[in-house]
Amino acid sequence: MQAKLQNLSYYKWLIFGVVATGSFMATMTASIVNVGLPPITAALHTDIATAQWVVTAYLLVITSLLPLMGRLGDIWGRRNLYGFGFIGFTAGSLMCGVANSVSMLIGFRVLQAVGAAALMANSMALITSCFPQSERGKVLGVIGTVVALGSLSGPGIGGLLVEHFGWHAIFFVNIPVGLLGYAGVRLILPADRDLSRERIDYLGAALFTASMVSFLLALSYGTAWGWTSLTTMSCVGFALLVFGVFIWYETRIEQPMLELAIFKNITFSAGNLAGFLSFTAMFTNTMLLPFFLHDVLAFSPAKTGLIMSAFPLVMAVTAPVSGTLSDRVGPVLLTTAGLSLMAIGLLVTAKLQLDATLWLIMGAQALMGLGNGLFQSPNNNSVMSAVEPRQLGVAGGINALARNFGMVCGTAVAVAILEYRRVAYLSGLSEPTAGQQVAAFMTGYHDALLVGAGLAVLGALISLKRT
């Protein structure tokens, strides 16, 4: 069966279809669960702080395992790891759907996240290895569209499923998609050849995971714990100490989990740094805009969703075009222009006032979507084309790590600046009025987005000097 398929002229697009299935499922699930948190909290008789771990545990595990999963793909085979990803994700989804306590649900989300990490870390490597250099930008651009559509459709599909079938359905919906994806892996993806005989660096993986989990916990809960509290500082200190041990260890073994020499490649390092900054900047907006629209402007959930959909919709249209262009003109111009447009969009959003029109708000979101669409596909193409074929798995894992780490940092930066400026504005006011509360929020909101714009400008400068 597979031998016959390999003779077809469109075989590489069948491979793309399998990879796109995994990308769509992973991104849709990331956004679909947030819709189900309120009914999950009520049904499992828990509180918001505990229920939030349904999201946090998933994010921590994925981010911590991405480099390891990329490395395993290089050693065990990307087809094998992608199949494992579908199995782990599908099994985790089934178990999440039948969980009858919040502790069980969090535990099964960890299993789901292990599968998702295997999918995320190896998707770009599979595409890059199956498409010629002249088409990589285009196909990575289409993957950008798939990711945008997954993020866009998640809340809508989740709302319908929860309303008509209950919160369990947001996990059960993954099962047929996961089984279809696994069938595609077995029937379509080419067999892995010339696999590495290198050993797996389990100690290095454990050190990296411990360091990353500790640091992400500090970023995620620093505002609640207090940024100078003993708990936060202990998490940061432990993370830095263990990460230092990890770097020391990786430079002294023959077969490390992470070949640190890969970062000597300026194109690779600059692309990942620019990608990290792009997602950090983007998530200052993603995190705070819903609060501005709902709490300050009193927009309905439907209206808020409509406004926020402008970003992924424009990105979905732009990403394939920019990817195709990057095959012809290279990444520098497109990535620099993309991050510059994102910075302008953030600046416009930072200047919004209480009388801002719907079209102005949506226009700023569309501009950011345009900038992100121009940036992501050429940047991913640049990063994945900068390494040797044997390094594609770990390169894809690092690229995905930069993306997820940027999301967490952007969220943490936005909340920290908002809370700091809000508290400073209200200090000395024993009973602030509603108007003063709004003014305090707007002060922090504006400053957070200005910082996001500055990060986007920094990313643009790095993109300009990537070669």
Buried (B, 14 or more C-beta within 10 A) or exposed (E): EEEEBBEEEEBBBBBBEBBBBBBBBBBBBBBBBBBBBEBBBEBBEBEEEEBBBBBBBBBBBBBBBBBBBBBBBBBBBBBBBBBBBBBBBBBBBBBBBEBEEBEBBBBBBBBBBBBBBBBBBBBBBBBBBBBEEEBBBBBBBBBBBBBBBBBBBBBBBBBEBBEEEBBBBBBBBBBEBBEBBBBBBEEBBBEEEEEEEEEBBEBBBBBBBBBBBBBBBBBBBBBEBEBEBEBBBEBBEBBEEBBEBBBEBBEEEEBBBBBEEBEEBEBBBBBBBBBBBBBBBBBBBBBBBBBBBBEBBEBEEEBBBBBBBBBBBBBBBBBBBBBBBBBEEBBBBBBBBBBBBBBBBBBBBBEBEEEBEEEBBBBBBBBBBBBBBBBBBBBBBBBBBBBEEBBBBBBBBBBBBBBBBBBBBBBBBBBBBBBBBBEEBBEEEEEBEEEEBBBBBBBBBBBBBBBBBBBBBBBBBBBBEBE
